[in-house]
Amino acid sequence: MIKNLQQMYRRALDMRTPWINRWDSAMRYTMPTADDDAATLFDATAADAVDNLAASIYSLLTPPESLWISLVPESDQSPDATTATAALRANINDSNFYTTIHQCYMDLIILGTACLFMAENPIGAESAFSFTAIPMRDIAILPNAVFHTATMSAREVMEKYPSWTPPADLREIIKTDPETPLKLVQSLIGTEFTAWLDVGGDIENNIVAHGTFETNPYIIFRWSVASGEIYGRGPVMRALPDIKTANKVVELVLKNATIAVSGIWQADDDGVINLSNINLTPGVIIPKAVGSSGLTPLASGADFDVSQIILKDLRERIRHALLADRLGLLSEKEMTATEILARNADMMRILGATYGRLLHEFIRPLVERGLQILSRRGVIDKISLHSDAELKYIAPITKMAVAENIL
């Protein structure tokens, strides 16, 4: 089993490798990190559209502090679905879900895939749930398998897994420096959990913990998926060529504007004019030799009048790909009832497939995991979505779907 685990881990990393550059490029132009050179980013159209789309998805899928999920009992003998719904809602509202899920929506839109880790809090905490948005660079997946890589100090590893006994070669190092960084890999194959240190050797000699989960704490969901691929594709990935081109066009426009403001000059090298001492500022007097032409402007061949037309077209296509031109209508007050219905129909034609996927990959696993945690803690009776109750999703996007006869 351990040998197969190591092979699966390497295969998962190999399958993720081609996506890393795509993710880096998508993040680079929409959500640059501190390591990115901000001076080379010239157009914020995509970043603004991503923020708007994430906010819209947030309010359509998981509106905060509202009842967006409910359980309907399958029969009179089923466990109390009303109590389960109330407990699930209360613990979600009291947790950090609503601050964390927005980070996942950003990853979903930019990268096409997001990972929400749903952990159980200690008894006595305000909520039974604790959520973490896992960066996709730390996640590698296979069908029915998740590998989560994280670098943490030896002290953190020992606090997280107190039953772990470090191997002899690490024991002295950890004793001397508890903050020694360790690369920890946590895997979930089906329901079987294994954590080990990735130090280049065999997994078997570096296992930190082993156990089972009744439900998967790693909730991985995707915007859309191409046939044969395991990672998703988001709207930013689709619009990335236009995003890159718009950024380049703005860069060239700014360079041309610099030339228009300061100009390009030429001067005779007559032994009198000192080019190193010339300062092109208003009111300055520049000496020149008698009879020489001095500084003369050099006409630029660049004509960027057409650039504004190109840029306008690119920005419209970026906003269209990121739904800004359609979701933006939500803030317009002059819409008639007919226009609102038409806008809803248009949105559902676009988001219908994504909505169905998120319901299956995100909402349902979230509810199943929550019910399992609450029943194990004795808060509710054990209840199953497969036999005891039916999940009723009643978020705003569902009402739109029902209105358009999509559900």
Secondary structure, DSSP 8 states (H G I E B T S, - for coil): -HHHHHHHHHHHHHHHHHHHHHHHHHHHHHS--TTS-GGG----HHHHHHHHHHHHHHHHHS-TTS--EEEEESSTTS--HHHHHHHHHHHHHHTTHHHHHHHHHHHHHHHSEEEEEEEE--TTSS-SEEEEEE-GGGEEEETTEEEEEEEEEHHHHHHHSTT----HHHHHHHHH-TT-EEEEEEEEETTEEEEEE-SSS-GGGGEEEEEE-SS-SEEEEES---TT-SS---HHHHHHHHHHHHHHHHHHHHHHHHHHHH--EEE---SS--GGG----TT------TT---EEE-------HHHHHHHHHHHHHHHHHTTHHHHGGGG-S---HHHHHHHHHHHHHHHHHHHHHHIIIIIHHHHHHHHHHHHHTTSS----TTTTEEEEE-SHHHHHHHHTT--
